[in-house]
Amino acid sequence: MQLVYAGFLGYCGAAAGFLLLGLLVVYWWNNALSGVMLFVASLLTCLWAGVSAYDLHSGFANGQVSQVLEIFRSAGWILLPLSLLNWIAPAQRSAWASIIIGICVCLAALTLFSGANAGDHSADARQLVVIGGHLGLALIGLALAENLLRNSSQAQSWTIRYLCFGVGGLFAYDFLLYSDALLFRRLDLSLFLARGITNLLVAPLFALYVARNRMAGPRVVVSRRFVFHSATLVGAGLYLMTMAAAGYYVRQFGGTWSTFLQAVFFFGALWLLILPIASASFRAYLRVLIEKSFFKYKYDYRAEWLRFIQTIAGTHEVQELRSRIIKAVGDIVESPDGVLWIHREAGTFSLAASWNASKWNLTDGQVAIEAASALAQFLEQTHWIVNLVEYAETPERYKGLTEIPEFLRSLPRAWLVIPLLLHDRLFGIMVLGHSRAERSLTWEDFDILKTVGRQAASYLAQRESDEALAEAREFEAFNKRFAFVAHDIKNLTSQLSLILTNAARHRGNAKFQDDMIETVRQSVEKLNRMLRQLSARPQRTEPTPPVELTKLLRDIVARRTQAQDLVSLDLRKESVTIAADEDRLRAVVDHLVQNALDAVGKNGRVEVRLSDAGAMAAVEIEDNGPGMDPEFVRDRLFRPFDSTKGSGYGIGVYESREFARSLGGKLEVISHPGRGTIMRMCLPTVDAG
């Protein structure tokens, strides 16, 4: 009798152990298929052990119900390792699972049929078939556990081994039990009674397997409303059960105190039921506790984050980035419209963008939010999201928020005020309109809105920085263009000064007057062209017409020789055509000639040559001036705004080099101290046609 009682306790322990294992799987598991299989196997084992314990307690040892549950319990532990054999094709696994389930169904039917016809002469034969079926299931389970352990990688073995040991332990004992039963044509009572304890001893191995596969975060997938409303009832039920047990103990051993204690305990349970109904704070705390501790999160954060990024990066959409950010945040809580303010000017949040907010009747001048306002200070200090509807009803929940701007309170669509924080400083304020459907916000809504608010602030700050950088680059480009224009103006000033110098001596010369008028006309055209170059944005132009290089060089040298007879021309190649802006090319060559004249002084010589340079034409300006040392050429010659001339800008040679590069050519410098300098500009030629 004591042995049967020990067996009863063993099966009760096994039922409790596998029930806890099932709850552990629900709470921690992170793999859908194998998690479901493990939960089902644990639940079937719990039911089988519980029914077996009841049979032992009632005197119906090894009843039919427990035998059927045992068959399906074995099927559950077989299907679990089968679901983890990833090297077997899914179709094959499904086929094997179907076969195993079919065998178990047939075995269960045979078990029930054998029990219903126990007096039949063929019952013993059917019973042997049932025992053989159990033995076959044990062999299949052992084979699958061994195969799973052997074929797992080293990384997988760390988590799989305890599952394999647990399944192997269960079926190893089953093999021992049913091989003995097959040999002696009956179940050994001692082995059967010890089976509950052996199953209980295996349960920790499965718990270790679950612990190594756990993922932080709850996994209960049931209705929040159901759990919340039933939590109080469950708590009260547990309370009453505990108190009933205590009352029973007092009544048995404590004399007349039982009625008194039962009355106290009953009132306590009643108060436990009333408290959640009467206290909104308690209900809110209980709801948050349940949702944080027992539920899968409300949002699929991966999907929400991908949707957020996709909305912001949606270049196909018409909305500007700021409007897309409002939409991306609003989509999380199903808000169809919103408005955005950004801290741009000192002390003020300016209206920056809106999304579907045409009905809000907002204008930038009327709705600026002061940085020193109570709302802005509250958002920056607390990082809270303000629910304007809740604030209007219970403002005491927002301690420190003494006032909402008048224009914001007058907007019927305004719902949530979200702070956009950058490095814990308030960078922007977003106001969303009411959601499409009535919804109550939870801690999870506020958490995700705060998170995406910070991310949105970083995107907005990046956009503001990009716009500021683009503006600075426009100013930089303008200043660069102005520097080139100033340099060209200096050259024009030199030409006009030369005309004024010769005017006193040649004013009566008609040819000089014609040349002077032509020079002034060209100078005016150049000045107008330079003013057009200072436009904010370069315009698309037609393809550059070809320039006859030989003609241009003759013209430049001829104009130079009228003032100074120091320049000569050597054309070693006739009819060379290049594709370039003629005025720019003329200015560049003229500048290089002028630099050479400045270097040689009044007694030197400058020669302009045109020759071949492979597939290019080479324009060389050679002088016999003092030359330059290699360090100066390398370190200073092409540096903008570095000039050895007192009145120079230091960008002429730099502009010449950049112009040659823009045409696909190059500018080379060959200079020797005391022997002069050659500026060699190679330009690609084109077909004259």
C-alpha positions as CSV (number, residue, x, y, z in Angstrom):
1,M,0.0,0.0,0.0
2,Q,2.8,2.4,0.8
3,L,4.3,1.6,-2.7
4,V,1.1,2.6,-4.4
5,Y,0.9,5.8,-2.3
6,A,4.5,6.6,-3.4
7,G,3.5,6.0,-7.0
8,F,0.5,8.3,-6.5
9,L,2.7,11.1,-5.2
10,G,5.1,10.5,-8.1
11,Y,2.4,10.9,-10.7
12,C,1.1,14.0,-8.9
13,G,4.5,15.5,-8.9
14,A,4.9,14.7,-12.6
15,A,1.6,16.3,-13.4
16,A,2.6,19.5,-11.5
17,G,6.1,19.5,-13.0
18,F,4.9,19.3,-16.6
19,L,2.2,21.9,-15.9
20,L,4.9,24.3,-14.7
21,L,7.0,23.4,-17.8
22,G,4.0,24.2,-20.0
23,L,3.6,27.6,-18.4
24,L,7.4,28.2,-18.7
25,V,7.1,27.5,-22.4
26,V,4.3,29.9,-22.9
27,Y,6.1,32.6,-21.0
28,W,9.6,32.3,-22.5
29,W,9.5,30.5,-25.8
30,N,10.7,32.2,-29.0
31,N,10.2,29.6,-31.7
32,A,6.7,29.1,-33.1
33,L,6.6,25.4,-34.2
34,S,8.8,23.7,-31.7
35,G,7.4,25.9,-28.9
36,V,3.9,24.8,-29.7
37,M,5.0,21.1,-29.9
38,L,6.8,21.4,-26.5
39,F,3.8,23.0,-24.9
40,V,1.4,20.3,-26.3
41,A,3.7,17.5,-25.2
42,S,4.0,19.0,-21.7
43,L,0.2,19.5,-21.5
44,L,-0.5,15.9,-22.6
45,T,2.1,14.6,-20.1
46,C,0.5,16.6,-17.4
47,L,-3.0,15.2,-18.2
48,W,-1.7,11.7,-18.5
49,A,0.2,11.9,-15.1
50,G,-2.9,13.5,-13.5
51,V,-5.3,10.8,-14.7
52,S,-2.8,8.1,-13.8
53,A,-2.6,9.6,-10.2
54,Y,-6.4,9.6,-10.1
55,D,-6.6,6.0,-11.2
56,L,-4.2,5.0,-8.5
57,H,-6.1,6.9,-5.9
58,S,-9.4,5.4,-7.1
59,G,-8.1,1.9,-7.5
60,F,-8.4,1.7,-11.3
61,A,-4.7,1.3,-12.0
62,N,-3.7,1.7,-15.6
63,G,-7.2,2.6,-16.8
64,Q,-8.2,3.1,-20.5
65,V,-8.2,6.9,-20.4
66,S,-4.7,7.1,-19.0
67,Q,-3.5,4.6,-21.6
68,V,-5.0,6.7,-24.5
69,L,-3.4,9.8,-23.0
70,E,-0.1,8.0,-22.7
71,I,-0.2,7.2,-26.4
72,F,-0.7,10.8,-27.4
73,R,1.8,11.9,-24.8
74,S,4.4,9.7,-26.6
75,A,3.3,11.1,-29.9
76,G,3.9,14.7,-28.6
77,W,7.4,13.9,-27.5
78,I,8.1,12.2,-30.9
79,L,6.8,15.1,-32.9
80,L,8.9,17.6,-31.0
81,P,12.4,16.4,-32.1
82,L,10.9,15.6,-35.5
83,S,10.0,19.3,-35.9
84,L,13.6,20.3,-35.2
85,L,15.2,18.1,-37.9
86,N,15.9,21.0,-40.3
87,W,18.0,18.8,-42.6
88,I,14.8,16.9,-43.6
89,A,12.6,18.5,-46.2
90,P,9.4,20.0,-44.7
91,A,7.3,17.7,-47.0
92,Q,9.0,14.6,-45.6
93,R,8.6,15.8,-42.0
94,S,4.9,16.4,-42.6
95,A,4.6,12.9,-44.1
96,W,6.4,11.3,-41.1
97,A,4.3,13.3,-38.7
98,S,1.1,12.1,-40.4
99,I,2.3,8.5,-40.2
100,I,3.1,8.8,-36.5
101,I,-0.2,10.4,-35.7
102,G,-2.1,7.7,-37.7
103,I,-0.3,5.0,-35.8
104,C,-1.2,6.6,-32.5
105,V,-4.8,7.0,-33.5
106,C,-5.0,3.3,-34.5
107,L,-3.2,2.3,-31.3
108,A,-5.6,4.4,-29.2
109,A,-8.6,2.8,-30.9
110,L,-7.2,-0.7,-30.4
111,T,-6.7,0.2,-26.7
112,L,-10.3,1.3,-26.2
113,F,-11.5,-1.8,-28.1
114,S,-9.5,-4.1,-26.0
115,G,-10.8,-2.6,-22.8
116,A,-14.4,-2.8,-24.1
117,N,-14.0,-6.5,-24.9
118,A,-11.9,-7.7,-22.1
119,G,-13.7,-11.1,-21.9
120,D,-12.9,-11.9,-25.6
121,H,-10.4,-14.6,-26.2
122,S,-8.5,-12.3,-28.6
123,A,-8.1,-9.6,-26.0
124,D,-4.7,-10.9,-24.9
125,A,-3.5,-10.8,-28.5
126,R,-4.7,-7.2,-28.9
127,Q,-3.1,-6.3,-25.6
128,L,0.2,-7.7,-26.9
129,V,-0.2,-5.5,-30.0
130,V,-0.8,-2.5,-27.8
131,I,2.3,-3.3,-25.8
132,G,4.2,-3.7,-29.0
133,G,2.9,-0.4,-30.2
134,H,4.2,1.4,-27.1
135,L,7.5,-0.3,-27.5
136,G,7.7,0.8,-31.1
137,L,6.9,4.4,-30.1
138,A,9.7,4.3,-27.6
139,L,12.1,3.0,-30.2
140,I,11.1,5.8,-32.6
141,G,11.5,8.4,-29.9
142,L,15.0,7.1,-29.0
143,A,16.0,7.1,-32.6
144,L,14.9,10.7,-33.2
145,A,16.6,12.0,-30.1
146,E,19.8,10.3,-31.0
147,N,19.6,11.5,-34.6
148,L,18.9,15.1,-33.5
149,L,21.8,15.1,-31.1
150,R,24.3,13.6,-33.6
151,N,23.4,15.8,-36.5
152,S,23.3,19.1,-34.7
153,S,26.0,21.6,-35.2
154,Q,28.3,22.6,-32.4
155,A,26.4,25.9,-31.9
156,Q,23.0,24.1,-31.9
157,S,24.3,21.3,-29.6
158,W,24.5,23.8,-26.7
159,T,20.7,24.2,-26.7
160,I,19.6,20.8,-28.2
161,R,21.4,18.4,-25.9
162,Y,19.1,18.8,-22.9
163,L,16.1,18.2,-25.1
164,C,17.6,15.1,-26.5
165,F,18.6,13.8,-23.0
166,G,15.0,14.5,-21.8
167,V,13.3,12.8,-24.7
168,G,15.8,9.9,-24.5
169,G,15.2,9.5,-20.8
170,L,11.4,9.3,-21.2
171,F,11.5,6.8,-23.9
172,A,14.4,4.8,-22.4
173,Y,12.2,4.1,-19.3
174,D,9.2,3.4,-21.6
175,F,11.4,0.9,-23.5
176,L,12.4,-0.8,-20.2
177,L,8.8,-0.9,-19.0
178,Y,7.2,-2.3,-22.2
179,S,10.0,-4.7,-23.2
180,D,9.6,-6.3,-19.7
181,A,5.8,-6.3,-20.3
182,L,6.2,-7.9,-23.7
183,L,8.5,-10.5,-22.2
184,F,6.2,-11.5,-19.3
185,R,2.9,-10.6,-20.8
186,R,2.0,-8.1,-18.1
187,L,3.1,-4.7,-16.8
188,D,5.4,-4.8,-13.8
189,L,3.6,-2.9,-11.0
190,S,6.8,-1.6,-9.5
191,L,8.1,-0.2,-12.8
192,F,4.7,1.3,-13.5
193,L,4.5,3.0,-10.1
194,A,8.1,4.4,-10.4
195,R,7.3,5.8,-13.8
196,G,5.8,9.1,-12.4
197,I,8.9,9.9,-10.4
198,T,11.2,9.1,-13.4
199,N,9.1,11.5,-15.6
200,L,9.3,14.1,-12.9
201,L,13.1,13.8,-12.8
202,V,13.3,14.4,-16.5
203,A,11.3,17.6,-16.5
204,P,14.2,19.8,-15.3
205,L,16.1,18.8,-18.5
206,F,13.3,20.3,-20.6
207,A,13.2,23.4,-18.4
208,L,17.0,23.9,-19.1
209,Y,16.2,23.5,-22.8
210,V,13.5,26.2,-22.6
211,A,15.8,28.5,-20.6
212,R,18.5,28.3,-23.2
213,N,16.0,29.1,-25.9
214,R,14.2,31.8,-24.1
215,M,13.8,35.3,-25.4
216,A,13.2,38.3,-23.1
217,G,9.6,39.4,-23.1
218,P,6.4,37.7,-22.4
219,R,4.6,35.4,-24.8
220,V,1.1,35.0,-23.6
221,V,-1.1,35.5,-26.6
222,V,-4.6,36.0,-25.2
223,S,-7.0,38.9,-24.9
224,R,-5.7,41.7,-22.6
225,R,-9.3,42.5,-21.7
226,F,-9.9,38.9,-20.7
227,V,-6.8,38.7,-18.5
228,F,-7.3,42.1,-17.0
229,H,-10.9,41.5,-15.9
230,S,-10.1,37.9,-14.8
231,A,-7.0,38.9,-12.8
232,T,-9.1,40.2,-9.9
233,L,-11.3,37.1,-10.0
234,V,-8.3,34.8,-10.1
235,G,-6.6,36.7,-7.3
236,A,-9.8,36.5,-5.2
237,G,-10.1,32.8,-6.0
238,L,-6.6,32.1,-4.8
239,Y,-7.2,34.2,-1.8
240,L,-10.4,32.3,-0.9
241,M,-8.7,28.9,-1.5
242,T,-5.8,29.9,0.8
243,M,-8.1,31.2,3.4
244,A,-10.3,28.1,3.2
245,A,-7.3,25.9,3.7
246,A,-6.3,28.0,6.7
247,G,-9.8,27.9,8.1
248,Y,-10.0,24.2,7.7
249,Y,-6.6,23.9,9.6
250,V,-7.9,26.2,12.4
251,R,-11.1,24.3,12.6
252,Q,-9.3,21.0,12.9
253,F,-6.7,22.1,15.4
254,G,-7.7,25.5,16.7
255,G,-11.1,25.1,18.4
256,T,-13.7,27.8,18.1
257,W,-11.7,30.4,16.0
258,S,-12.7,29.1,12.6
259,T,-16.0,31.1,12.3
260,F,-14.2,34.3,13.3
261,L,-11.4,33.7,10.8
262,Q,-13.7,32.7,8.0
263,A,-15.7,35.9,8.4
264,V,-12.5,38.0,8.3
265,F,-11.2,36.1,5.3
266,F,-14.5,36.5,3.4
267,F,-14.5,40.2,4.0
268,G,-10.9,40.4,2.8
269,A,-11.8,38.6,-0.4
270,L,-14.8,40.9,-0.9
271,W,-12.6,43.9,-0.5
272,L,-10.1,42.5,-3.0
273,L,-12.9,42.4,-5.5
274,I,-14.1,45.9,-4.7
275,L,-10.7,47.6,-4.8
276,P,-10.1,47.4,-8.5
277,I,-13.7,48.6,-9.2
278,A,-13.3,51.6,-6.9
279,S,-9.7,52.7,-7.7
280,A,-8.8,53.9,-11.2
281,S,-5.2,54.2,-10.2
282,F,-5.2,50.6,-9.0
283,R,-6.8,49.5,-12.3
284,A,-4.2,51.4,-14.3
285,Y,-1.4,50.0,-12.4
286,L,-2.8,46.5,-12.7
287,R,-3.3,46.9,-16.4
288,V,0.3,48.1,-17.0
289,L,1.6,45.3,-14.7
290,I,-0.3,42.6,-16.7
291,E,0.6,44.0,-20.1
292,K,4.3,44.4,-19.2
293,S,4.6,41.0,-17.5
294,F,2.3,38.6,-19.3
295,F,1.7,39.8,-22.8
296,K,3.4,39.9,-26.1
297,Y,4.0,43.6,-27.0
298,K,1.2,45.5,-28.6
299,Y,3.3,46.5,-31.6
300,D,5.3,44.5,-34.0
301,Y,8.3,46.7,-33.5
302,R,10.2,45.4,-36.6
303,A,7.2,46.1,-38.8
304,E,6.6,49.5,-37.2
305,W,10.2,50.5,-37.6
306,L,10.3,49.4,-41.2
307,R,7.1,51.3,-42.0
308,F,8.5,54.4,-40.2
309,I,11.7,54.3,-42.2
310,Q,9.9,53.5,-45.5
311,T,7.6,56.5,-45.0
312,I,10.4,58.9,-44.3
313,A,12.5,57.6,-47.2
314,G,9.6,57.6,-49.6
315,T,11.1,59.7,-52.4
316,H,8.2,58.9,-54.6
317,E,5.8,60.8,-52.4
318,V,5.1,64.5,-53.1
319,Q,5.4,65.6,-49.4
320,E,8.6,67.2,-48.2
321,L,10.6,65.3,-45.6
322,R,9.1,67.2,-42.6
323,S,5.6,66.3,-43.7
324,R,6.6,62.7,-44.2
325,I,7.9,62.6,-40.7
326,I,4.6,63.8,-39.3
327,K,2.8,61.1,-41.4
328,A,5.3,58.4,-40.2
329,V,4.7,59.3,-36.5
330,G,0.9,59.7,-37.0
331,D,0.5,56.3,-38.7
332,I,1.6,54.6,-35.4
333,V,-1.5,55.8,-33.6
334,E,-3.7,56.0,-36.7
335,S,-3.7,59.8,-36.7
336,P,-4.6,61.3,-40.1
337,D,-3.1,64.8,-39.6
338,G,-0.6,66.8,-37.7
339,V,1.6,69.9,-37.4
340,L,5.3,70.4,-36.7
341,W,7.2,73.3,-35.0
342,I,11.0,73.5,-35.0
343,H,13.3,75.6,-32.9
344,R,15.0,77.8,-35.5
345,E,15.1,81.3,-34.2
346,A,16.4,82.1,-30.7
347,G,13.6,81.7,-28.2
348,T,10.9,80.6,-30.7
349,F,9.5,77.4,-32.2
350,S,8.4,78.2,-35.7
351,L,5.8,76.4,-37.7
352,A,7.8,74.2,-40.1
353,A,5.4,71.8,-41.7
354,S,1.9,70.2,-41.6
355,W,0.3,67.1,-42.9
356,N,-3.4,67.1,-43.9
357,A,-3.9,70.0,-41.5
358,S,-5.7,72.3,-44.0
359,K,-8.7,72.4,-41.6
360,W,-6.6,73.6,-38.7
361,N,-6.4,77.2,-40.1
362,L,-2.8,77.7,-39.0
363,T,-0.5,80.6,-40.2
364,D,3.1,80.9,-39.3
365,G,2.9,84.3,-37.7
366,Q,0.1,83.4,-35.4
367,V,1.1,80.1,-34.0
368,A,4.8,80.4,-33.0
369,I,5.5,78.7,-29.6
370,E,7.8,80.5,-27.3
371,A,10.7,78.5,-25.9
372,A,10.1,80.0,-22.5
373,S,6.4,79.0,-22.5
374,A,5.1,76.6,-19.9
375,L,4.4,73.9,-22.6
376,A,7.9,74.0,-24.1
377,Q,9.6,74.0,-20.6
378,F,7.4,71.1,-19.5
379,L,8.2,69.0,-22.6
380,E,11.9,69.6,-22.3
381,Q,12.1,68.8,-18.6
382,T,9.8,65.8,-18.3
383,H,9.9,64.4,-21.9
384,W,6.3,63.5,-21.5
385,I,3.7,63.3,-24.2
386,V,0.7,65.5,-23.5
387,N,-2.8,64.2,-24.3
388,L,-4.7,67.5,-24.7
389,V,-8.1,65.7,-24.2
390,E,-6.9,64.3,-20.9
391,Y,-5.3,67.6,-19.9
392,A,-8.6,69.4,-20.4
393,E,-10.4,66.9,-18.2
394,T,-7.7,66.3,-15.5
395,P,-4.9,68.9,-15.7
396,E,-3.6,67.8,-12.3
397,R,-2.1,64.7,-14.0
398,Y,0.5,67.0,-15.7
399,K,2.2,68.6,-12.7
400,G,4.2,71.6,-13.8
401,L,2.2,72.2,-17.0
402,T,0.4,75.4,-15.9
403,E,-0.8,76.6,-19.3
404,I,-1.4,75.4,-22.9
405,P,-1.0,78.1,-25.7
406,E,-4.4,79.6,-26.5
407,F,-4.3,78.8,-30.2
408,L,-3.5,75.2,-29.4
409,R,-6.4,74.8,-27.0
410,S,-8.8,76.3,-29.6
411,L,-7.9,73.6,-32.2
412,P,-10.6,70.9,-32.1
413,R,-8.4,68.5,-34.0
414,A,-5.4,68.7,-31.7
415,W,-4.9,65.5,-29.7
416,L,-1.3,64.6,-28.7
417,V,1.7,66.9,-28.2
418,I,4.9,65.0,-28.8
419,P,8.3,66.4,-27.8
420,L,11.1,65.8,-30.4
421,L,14.2,65.6,-28.4
422,L,17.8,65.9,-29.6
423,H,20.5,65.2,-27.0
424,D,17.8,65.7,-24.3
425,R,17.1,69.2,-25.6
426,L,13.7,70.1,-27.1
427,F,14.4,70.4,-30.9
428,G,10.8,70.4,-32.1
429,I,7.2,70.0,-31.1
430,M,4.7,67.8,-33.0
431,V,0.9,67.9,-32.5
432,L,-1.1,65.0,-33.9
433,G,-4.8,65.1,-34.7
434,H,-7.4,62.6,-33.2
435,S,-7.0,59.0,-34.4
436,R,-9.4,57.6,-37.0
437,A,-11.0,55.4,-34.4
438,E,-11.4,55.9,-30.7
439,R,-8.5,54.4,-28.8
440,S,-7.1,54.5,-25.3
441,L,-3.3,55.0,-25.1
442,T,-1.2,52.7,-22.9
443,W,2.4,52.9,-21.7
444,E,3.5,51.1,-24.9
445,D,2.0,53.7,-27.2
446,F,3.8,56.4,-25.2
447,D,7.1,54.5,-25.3
448,I,7.1,54.0,-29.0
449,L,6.0,57.6,-29.7
450,K,8.9,58.9,-27.5
451,T,11.3,56.6,-29.3
452,V,10.3,57.6,-32.8
453,G,10.1,61.2,-31.7
454,R,13.8,61.1,-30.9
455,Q,14.6,59.5,-34.2
456,A,12.4,62.1,-36.0
457,A,14.3,64.8,-34.3
458,S,17.6,63.5,-35.6
459,Y,16.2,63.4,-39.2
460,L,14.9,66.9,-38.8
461,A,18.2,68.2,-37.4
462,Q,20.0,66.5,-40.3
463,R,17.7,68.3,-42.8
464,E,18.2,71.6,-41.1
465,S,22.0,71.1,-41.2
466,D,21.8,70.1,-44.9
467,E,19.8,73.2,-45.7
468,A,22.2,75.4,-43.8
469,L,25.2,73.7,-45.5
470,A,23.6,74.1,-48.9
471,E,23.0,77.8,-48.2
472,A,26.6,78.2,-47.1
473,R,27.8,76.4,-50.2
474,E,25.7,78.8,-52.4
475,F,27.4,81.7,-50.7
476,E,30.8,80.0,-51.1
477,A,30.1,79.4,-54.8
478,F,29.0,83.0,-55.2
479,N,32.1,84.3,-53.5
480,K,34.2,82.1,-55.7
481,R,32.5,83.4,-58.8
482,F,32.9,86.9,-57.5
483,A,36.6,86.3,-56.9
484,F,37.0,85.3,-60.6
485,V,35.0,88.3,-61.7
486,A,37.0,90.6,-59.6
487,H,40.2,89.2,-61.2
488,D,38.7,89.8,-64.7
489,I,37.7,93.3,-63.7
490,K,41.3,93.9,-62.7
491,N,42.4,92.8,-66.1
492,L,39.8,95.1,-67.8
493,T,41.0,97.9,-65.5
494,S,44.5,97.4,-66.7
495,Q,43.4,97.6,-70.4
496,L,41.3,100.7,-69.8
497,S,44.2,102.3,-67.9
498,L,46.5,101.6,-70.8
499,I,44.0,103.3,-73.2
500,L,43.9,106.3,-70.9
501,T,47.7,106.4,-70.8
502,N,47.9,106.5,-74.6
503,A,44.9,108.8,-75.1
504,A,46.8,112.0,-74.5
505,R,49.4,111.1,-77.2
506,H,47.1,109.5,-79.8
507,R,43.7,111.2,-79.3
508,G,43.9,112.8,-82.7
509,N,44.6,109.4,-84.4
510,A,41.4,108.1,-86.0
511,K,42.7,104.6,-86.0
512,F,43.5,104.8,-82.2
513,Q,40.0,106.2,-81.6
514,D,38.4,103.3,-83.4
515,D,40.5,100.9,-81.5
516,M,39.7,102.7,-78.2
517,I,35.9,102.5,-78.9
518,E,36.1,98.8,-79.8
519,T,38.1,98.1,-76.6
520,V,35.5,100.0,-74.5
521,R,32.7,98.1,-76.2
522,Q,34.3,94.8,-75.5
523,S,34.9,95.8,-71.9
524,V,31.3,96.7,-71.4
525,E,30.2,93.3,-72.9
526,K,32.6,91.5,-70.6
527,L,31.3,93.4,-67.6
528,N,27.7,92.5,-68.4
529,R,28.7,88.9,-69.0
530,M,30.5,88.8,-65.6
531,L,27.4,90.2,-63.9
532,R,25.4,87.4,-65.4
533,Q,27.9,84.9,-64.1
534,L,27.1,86.1,-60.6
535,S,23.6,84.7,-60.8
536,A,22.6,82.5,-58.0
537,R,22.2,79.3,-60.0
538,P,23.9,78.2,-63.2
539,Q,21.5,77.7,-66.1
540,R,21.6,74.9,-68.6
541,T,23.3,76.1,-71.8
542,E,23.4,75.0,-75.3
543,P,26.5,72.9,-76.4
544,T,29.6,75.1,-76.6
545,P,30.4,76.2,-80.2
546,P,33.9,75.4,-81.5
547,V,36.7,78.0,-81.3
548,E,39.4,78.5,-83.9
549,L,42.4,78.5,-81.6
550,T,44.9,79.9,-84.2
551,K,42.7,82.9,-84.9
552,L,42.2,83.6,-81.2
553,L,46.0,83.5,-80.5
554,R,46.7,85.8,-83.5
555,D,44.2,88.3,-82.2
556,I,45.6,88.2,-78.6
557,V,49.2,88.7,-79.8
558,A,48.2,91.4,-82.2
559,R,46.5,93.5,-79.5
560,R,49.5,93.0,-77.2
561,T,52.0,94.2,-79.8
562,Q,50.1,97.4,-80.3
563,A,51.0,98.5,-76.8
564,Q,54.3,96.6,-76.2
565,D,56.5,95.0,-78.9
566,L,57.5,92.2,-76.5
567,V,55.2,89.4,-77.7
568,S,55.8,87.0,-80.6
569,L,53.7,84.2,-82.1
570,D,54.9,80.9,-83.4
571,L,52.1,78.7,-85.0
572,R,53.5,75.2,-85.6
573,K,50.0,74.0,-86.4
574,E,47.4,75.5,-88.5
575,S,43.6,75.5,-88.1
576,V,43.3,74.0,-84.6
577,T,39.7,73.9,-83.3
578,I,38.6,73.3,-79.7
579,A,35.3,73.3,-77.9
580,A,35.3,76.0,-75.2
581,D,33.8,79.3,-74.2
582,E,35.7,81.8,-76.4
583,D,35.6,84.6,-73.9
584,R,36.8,82.4,-71.0
585,L,39.5,80.9,-73.2
586,R,40.6,84.4,-74.3
587,A,40.7,85.7,-70.8
588,V,42.8,82.7,-69.6
589,V,45.4,82.9,-72.4
590,D,45.5,86.7,-72.0
591,H,46.1,86.4,-68.3
592,L,49.0,83.9,-68.8
593,V,50.5,86.4,-71.4
594,Q,50.1,89.2,-69.0
595,N,51.8,87.2,-66.2
596,A,54.7,86.6,-68.5
597,L,55.0,90.2,-69.4
598,D,54.9,91.2,-65.7
599,A,57.8,88.7,-65.1
600,V,60.1,89.9,-67.9
601,G,59.7,93.6,-67.4
602,K,60.4,96.1,-70.3
603,N,63.4,94.4,-71.7
604,G,62.3,90.7,-71.9
605,R,60.7,88.6,-74.5
606,V,57.5,86.5,-74.5
607,E,56.7,83.9,-77.1
608,V,53.3,82.3,-77.7
609,R,53.5,78.9,-79.4
610,L,50.9,76.5,-80.7
611,S,52.0,72.9,-81.3
612,D,50.9,69.3,-81.0
613,A,50.7,67.3,-77.8
614,G,49.5,63.9,-78.9
615,A,45.7,64.1,-79.4
616,M,45.7,67.6,-77.9
617,A,46.8,71.1,-78.9
618,A,49.5,72.7,-76.7
619,V,49.5,76.5,-76.1
620,E,52.8,77.5,-74.6
621,I,53.6,80.9,-73.2
622,E,57.4,81.1,-72.7
623,D,59.2,84.0,-71.1
624,N,62.9,84.7,-70.2
625,G,62.1,86.1,-66.8
626,P,63.6,85.2,-63.5
627,G,61.7,81.8,-63.3
628,M,60.4,80.1,-60.2
629,D,61.9,77.4,-58.0
630,P,60.2,74.0,-57.7
631,E,59.0,74.6,-54.1
632,F,57.1,77.8,-55.1
633,V,55.5,76.0,-58.1
634,R,54.5,73.1,-55.9
635,D,53.3,74.9,-52.8
636,R,52.2,78.4,-53.8
637,L,51.6,79.0,-57.5
638,F,48.2,77.3,-57.7
639,R,47.0,78.3,-54.2
640,P,44.0,80.7,-54.4
641,F,44.5,84.1,-52.9
642,D,48.3,83.7,-52.5
643,S,50.0,86.3,-54.7
644,T,53.4,87.8,-55.0
645,K,52.0,90.9,-56.5
646,G,50.9,93.7,-54.3
647,S,47.7,94.3,-56.3
648,G,47.0,90.7,-57.3
649,Y,44.3,88.3,-56.1
650,G,46.3,85.1,-56.5
651,I,43.6,83.3,-58.5
652,G,44.6,83.8,-62.1
653,V,46.8,80.7,-62.5
654,Y,44.4,78.7,-60.3
655,E,41.5,79.7,-62.6
656,S,43.6,78.9,-65.7
657,R,44.3,75.4,-64.4
658,E,40.7,74.7,-63.4
659,F,39.5,76.0,-66.8
660,A,41.9,73.6,-68.6
661,R,40.7,70.7,-66.4
662,S,37.1,71.5,-67.1
663,L,37.8,71.0,-70.8
664,G,39.6,67.7,-70.2
665,G,43.0,69.2,-70.6
666,K,45.8,70.3,-68.2
667,L,48.1,73.2,-67.4
668,E,51.8,72.4,-66.9
669,V,54.5,74.6,-65.5
670,I,58.2,74.3,-66.7
671,S,60.3,76.8,-64.8
672,H,64.0,77.2,-63.9
673,P,65.3,80.0,-61.7
674,G,67.3,82.4,-63.8
675,R,66.2,80.8,-67.1
676,G,62.5,81.7,-67.4
677,T,59.2,79.9,-67.4
678,I,57.0,78.0,-69.8
679,M,53.2,77.8,-69.1
680,R,52.0,74.8,-71.2
681,M,48.2,74.4,-71.5
682,C,47.1,71.3,-73.3
683,L,43.5,71.3,-74.7
684,P,41.6,68.6,-76.5
685,T,40.8,69.3,-80.2
686,V,37.6,68.7,-82.1
687,D,36.7,68.3,-85.7
688,A,36.2,71.6,-87.3
689,G,33.1,70.3,-89.1
